[in-house]
Amino acid sequence: MKLLYLVVPFAPLAAALVVGLFGRRLGRTLSHWLCIAGVAIAFAASIAIAREVAGGHTFNGDLYTWAQVGGVKSRSASSSTR
């Protein structure tokens, strides 16, 4: 489940990075399809998360740590409850 929370922002981001770096070589049509696929993957992951939450699953925790200096952490947290 934790992986799905990461797929939602990173699928479109990965597609945008590929298109941004290699867009001219990929061509216009393939670049468009990559971006659309990234958003579609994020949408499918969002639907799966919504179904899990509707089924009673909850998650309240850190997805990953952005930075840690001494005892201070900068985290990306997520909470999904009904």
C-alpha positions in Angstrom: 0.0 0.0 0.0 2.8 2.4 0.8 4.2 1.9 -2.7 0.9 3.1 -4.2 1.2 6.4 -2.2 4.5 7.0 -3.9 3.3 6.0 -7.4 0.7 8.8 -7.4 3.2 11.8 -7.5 6.1 10.0 -9.1 4.5 8.4 -12.2 3.7 11.7 -13.8 7.0 13.2 -12.6 9.0 10.3 -14.1 7.1 10.7 -17.4 7.7 14.5 -17.4 11.4 14.0 -16.8 11.8 11.5 -19.6 9.9 13.8 -22.0 11.8 16.8 -20.8 15.2 15.1 -21.3 14.5 13.1 -24.5 11.4 14.7 -26.0 12.9 15.7 -29.3 14.3 12.3 -29.9 11.1 10.6 -28.9 8.9 12.7 -31.1 5.8 14.6 -30.3 3.3 11.7 -30.4 5.3 9.4 -28.1 6.1 12.2 -25.7 2.3 12.9 -25.4 1.6 9.2 -24.8 4.3 9.0 -22.1 2.8 11.9 -20.2 -0.8 10.5 -20.6 0.4 7.1 -19.4 2.1 8.7 -16.3 -1.1 10.5 -15.4 -3.2 7.3 -16.1 -1.0 5.2 -13.8 -1.3 7.9 -11.1 -5.1 7.8 -11.5 -5.3 4.0 -11.3 -3.2 4.1 -8.1 -5.5 6.8 -6.7 -8.5 4.6 -7.4 -6.8 1.7 -5.7 -6.0 3.8 -2.7 -9.6 5.1 -2.5 -11.0 1.5 -2.6 -8.7 0.5 0.2 -9.8 3.5 2.3 -13.4 2.8 1.5 -12.8 -0.8 2.7 -11.7 0.4 6.1 -7.9 0.4 5.6 -6.1 3.4 7.2 -2.5 4.6 6.9 -0.9 7.3 9.0 2.9 7.4 8.7 6.0 8.6 6.9 6.4 7.8 3.3 10.0 8.8 3.2 12.5 11.2 4.9 13.4 14.3 3.0 16.4 15.2 5.1 17.8 14.5 8.6 20.1 16.8 10.5 21.0 15.7 14.0 17.7 14.7 15.6 15.5 16.8 13.3 13.8 15.1 10.4 12.0 16.6 7.5 9.5 14.0 6.4 6.8 13.4 3.9 3.8 12.0 5.7 0.5 10.7 4.6 -2.8 10.0 6.3 -5.7 8.2 4.8 -8.8 7.6 6.9 -12.4 7.3 6.3 
